Amino acid sequence: MPFLEEKDKDTIRDIFKELTNPVKLINFTQELECQFCKETREIMEKVSALSDKISLEVYNFQLDKEKVAQFRVDKIPATAVLGSRDYGLRIYGIPSGYEFASFLETLVFVSKGESDLSQKTKDKMKTLTKPLHLQVFVTPT
């Protein structure tokens, strides 16, 4: 059974009508000893094929050390999501199941260069004086 049925692709294409600017997915993978690397790369390939506003670059985590350092990736599978700039968004693991909808929503937000954060939250963030490393863990369990 394919990952995306034709009706799913149509739904995703409808979501991608909201994309306003290009999004670049940069996937870090390796062929051996990486659970879900192959599947994650395949998801990125299938999703990026559904919109001309989404491009994909794939790098080997072991061989492409310069890119690994550039995007500060420390584990795989990993995908950097870039819009008009690098917002620091990294998705570690496979965005499937419940996480897939969040992944699609992330692509739309990055394309628009906006978030759904309240103005109060945005104002509070402007008061930060040091870099902040924020991690969000998503799991259905």
C-alpha positions in Angstrom: 0.0 0.0 0.0 1.5 3.4 -1.0 2.2 6.0 1.7 -0.1 8.6 0.0 -3.2 7.5 -1.8 -4.4 9.8 -4.6 -7.2 11.3 -2.4 -4.5 12.2 0.2 -2.3 13.8 -2.5 -5.4 15.9 -3.5 -5.9 17.0 0.1 -2.3 17.9 0.4 -2.3 19.9 -2.8 -5.3 21.8 -1.5 -3.3 22.6 1.7 -0.3 23.7 -0.4 -2.5 26.3 -2.2 -1.8 28.3 1.0 2.0 28.3 0.2 3.0 31.9 -0.7 6.8 31.6 -0.9 9.2 28.8 -1.6 10.1 26.2 1.1 13.3 24.2 1.0 13.5 20.8 2.7 17.0 19.6 3.5 17.0 16.0 4.5 19.8 14.3 6.3 19.9 10.5 6.0 22.1 7.5 5.6 21.5 4.1 4.1 22.8 1.9 6.9 21.9 1.7 10.6 19.3 4.4 10.7 15.8 3.4 11.6 13.3 5.3 9.4 15.9 7.2 7.3 14.8 5.7 4.1 11.1 6.2 4.9 11.6 9.8 5.9 13.5 10.5 2.7 10.7 8.9 0.7 8.1 11.1 2.5 10.1 14.2 1.7 10.3 13.2 -1.9 6.6 12.5 -2.2 5.6 15.7 -0.4 8.0 18.0 -2.3 6.6 16.6 -5.6 3.2 17.9 -4.7 4.1 21.6 -5.0 6.4 23.6 -7.2 7.0 25.8 -4.2 8.7 23.0 -2.3 12.3 21.9 -3.1 14.3 19.1 -1.6 18.0 18.5 -1.0 19.2 15.2 0.4 22.5 14.8 2.2 24.3 11.9 3.7 24.8 12.4 7.5 28.2 10.6 7.5 29.7 12.0 4.2 28.3 15.6 4.0 29.9 16.9 7.2 30.0 20.5 5.9 26.2 20.5 5.4 25.7 18.7 8.7 27.7 21.4 10.5 26.0 24.2 8.5 22.5 23.1 9.6 23.6 22.0 13.1 22.1 18.5 12.7 23.1 16.1 15.4 21.0 13.0 14.8 19.1 11.4 11.9 16.7 11.2 10.3 16.6 15.0 10.2 15.0 17.6 8.0 15.7 21.3 8.1 12.7 23.4 6.9 13.8 26.7 5.4 11.7 29.6 4.0 13.0 33.0 3.0 15.6 32.3 5.8 16.6 29.5 8.1 14.3 29.8 11.1 16.2 27.0 12.8 13.3 24.5 12.4 14.5 20.9 12.4 12.3 17.9 12.3 14.0 14.8 13.8 12.5 11.4 13.1 9.8 10.5 10.6 6.8 12.8 10.3 4.2 10.2 9.9 1.0 9.4 11.7 -0.3 12.3 13.8 3.0 14.2 13.2 2.3 14.3 9.5 -0.4 17.0 9.8 1.9 19.1 12.0 4.6 18.7 9.4 2.3 20.0 6.6 1.2 22.9 8.8 4.9 23.8 9.4 5.5 24.0 5.7 2.6 26.5 5.3 3.8 28.6 8.3 7.4 28.7 6.9 6.2 29.6 3.5 4.2 32.5 4.8 7.1 33.6 7.1 4.5 33.8 9.9 3.4 31.9 13.0 0.1 31.7 14.8 1.7 33.1 18.0 -0.3 35.7 19.7 1.0 39.3 19.7 1.5 39.0 23.5 3.9 36.0 22.9 5.7 37.8 20.1 6.2 40.9 22.3 7.6 38.7 25.1 10.0 37.0 22.7 11.4 40.4 21.7 12.6 40.8 25.3 14.9 37.8 25.1 18.5 38.8 25.3 20.2 35.5 24.7 19.8 32.8 22.1 17.1 30.2 23.1 17.3 26.5 22.2 13.6 25.4 22.2 12.7 21.8 21.5 9.2 20.5 21.0 8.5 16.8 21.3 5.5 15.4 19.5 4.2 11.9 20.2 0.8 10.3 20.3 1.8 8.3 23.5 
